[in-house]
Amino acid sequence: MLSASTPPRKTRPVYSKERVSGRLTSYLGSLPNGLESYPECTVKTSLLRGLLAACPPLDDLQVQGPLRELLLDPPGANAWIPEAHFVAAHLAIADDLELSTEDMLQRTYQANKALTGSAMYRALASVASPALLLRGAKAGWGLIHRGVHLTLHAEKARARLVLTHPPHLYNSLAHESAAWGFRAVVEAAHGREVQAVLEQSMPTGASVLVAWA
């Protein structure tokens, strides 16, 4: 079991610079019931809308069914969608646009930067330290995620954030995307030389170490 005090593994996922292919199929195959898995785990559509805004138009989208409808006509920003659909949407976008993992992470990072550049975040960042803003992000996590839990252990210039979720709901790309999101939060609080390292990526969770100057 992961905890905020779990020591890091010496290894971390290695991502290829090659274009991705079939990642959606692999993800759905890892779930107990495909897209219908873990309906109790949901996320606000605002996160998906932010990602879509950071990507080119999906003019030739190949995916069919519920994912196609979700990507081409997403619900309102405050609607709840299944987390499995949200993760699958990331992979469908990556496969459809032939984005490498690094390209996809840059897109999710841009989406998170846009979020942390909002008026609310700018107001908080003007008075909050990186550690304090991360604590706020932890509290905010529960407002946009249900069923995926986040714990935080913050120190002076570093913090460990631990995600826990049902088996295979998040894959390594989703974990890495979360790490880049936490990096964006610290940068919004004027943290310098920010590093966000995915220490562990496991079927039931992940550990991210964020450090700053």
N, C-alpha and C positions, 0 to 999 in steps of 0.2 A: 504494500500500500504506500502511496506517495503522501508526503506531508511537507509542510513548509521547511522543516529541518532535515529532510532527506538528503544525504550527501549525493553529489552528482556522480553519474557514471563518467568514465573516461572517454566514452565514445558518444558521438552524436550523429544524426542522420547525414548522409552525404548525398547531395543532389546533383544530378547530371545537368549539363548545359544543353543537352539534346532536347529537341522538341518532344513534348509529351504526347502520348497516344494511348487511348483505351484506359485512362486512369479512372474514369467514371465507372466503367464496367468492373474494374478491380475493386473499387470501393463498395459498390452495391453487392458484389459477391461476398464481401467480408461481413455483411450485416445479416442478422438472423432472418429478417423478413423484407429485405430490400428497402425500397423507399418508405414502406409502411412500418419500419422498425422504430421503436421507442417514441410513440406519439406523445408521451408525456413530456418529452424534451422539446421545447419550442424557443423561438427567437423572434425578435421584432424585425419586420420587413425592412426597416430603415437601414439595417446593415447591408442587406442585399442591394437595396437601391443605391447606396453609396458605392458599392463595388461596381455595379453596372455603369455608374457615372464615370468611373475611372477606366472603363474599357471601351474599345471601339464598338460600333453598332454590330449586333448579331444578325447580319443581313441574310446569311446562309446557314442558319442554325439547323443542325442535323437531328438533334435529340427530339423525341416525340413525347406525347402524353403530358402528365402533370408538370414535368420540368419545363417543357416547352412553353406551356401557358404561364408558368411562374416567371420565366425569364423574359418573355415578350410582353406580358401584361401583369406585372407584380401588383399585389394588393397595396393599400395605403400604407404609409410609413409606420403607423402605429398598430397595424395588424400583426397577429402572431402566426408564424409558419413553423412547420416541423424542422428541428435542427438537421435531421437527415436530409431534408430537401435543400436546406441552406448549404450544407457541405457539398452535396451532390451538384448544386448549381455552380459552385466554384469550379468543380472538376469538369462540368459540361462546358463552361466558358473556356477553360484552359484547353480542352480537347478541340472545341469548335474553332477557336482562334489560333490553334497550334502554338500556344504559348509555352515556353519552357517554365520549369518550376520557379526559376529566378525572376522571370518576367511576371509570373502570377503573383509572387510575393511583393514585387514592386507595385503592382496594381492595388493589392490589399493595403500596402503601406500608404499609398497615396490616398486611398479612401479613409484610412484612419487619420491621416494628417488633415484632411478636410474636416473631419469630425472635431478634432482637437483645435482646429482653427475657428470654430464657431464662437459666437459672442459669449456664450456661457463659459466655455473652456478658457477663453482669453481673460475673462473676469476672474476666474479661479486662479489661473496661472499667475496673474499679477500679484497675488498675495500668498500663494502657496509654494512650498518647497516641493521638489520632485517626490519625496517620500509621502508628503501629505496629499499630493495630487493622485498618487497611486492608491492611497487609501480611499480616496473619493472614487477612483475608477473601480475599486473592488466593490464598493457599495452600489455603484451604478451598474455593475455587471448583473446583479440580481434584478434590475429593472428591465433588462433587455434579454436575459436568458433565463429559462426555467428548465431545471433538470441537469444542467451542467454547472458545477460549483467551482468557485474560485476562493482560495485562501491565500493570505499574504503574511509574510514576515519581513518587515522593513527595518533596516539599520540606517546609519548615517549617510552612506553613499552607495548603498546597494539594497536590493530587495529580491526575495525569492517568492515567486508566484506559482501556485500549484493548482492545476485544473484536474477535476475528477468527473468522470462521465461513464455511461454504460459502455460495455465492450465494443470497440471499433466504431463508435459514433463519430469520433474525430480521428482522422488519420494524421500522419506526420506533417503533411502540408497544412492541415488545419491548425496543428500545434505551432508550427513555425509562423503561420499567419498571426496567431495570437501573440507570439513573442514580438513580432514587428509592431503590432498594435500597442503593446506595453511600451515599446521604445518610443513610439509617437507621443504617448502620454508624458513621459519624462522630458522629452524634447520641448513639449508645450510649456513645461514649467522651467524652461531655460536651463535644463541639465546639459552639461557639456561632455563631449567625448562619450556619448551614451553607447553602451553595448547591451544587447539583449541576446542571451545565449540559451538555446534550447538544450537543457542538460539531459533530460530524459523524455522519450516519447514512447509510451506504452499503450496497449489496447484500452486501458481504463483511465488514462490520464497522462499528464505531462508536468514537468518542472522547468520553469524559466528563471534564469538568473539575470537581473537587470542591474547594471552598475553605471555610475556616472561620476564626473569630476565636480 
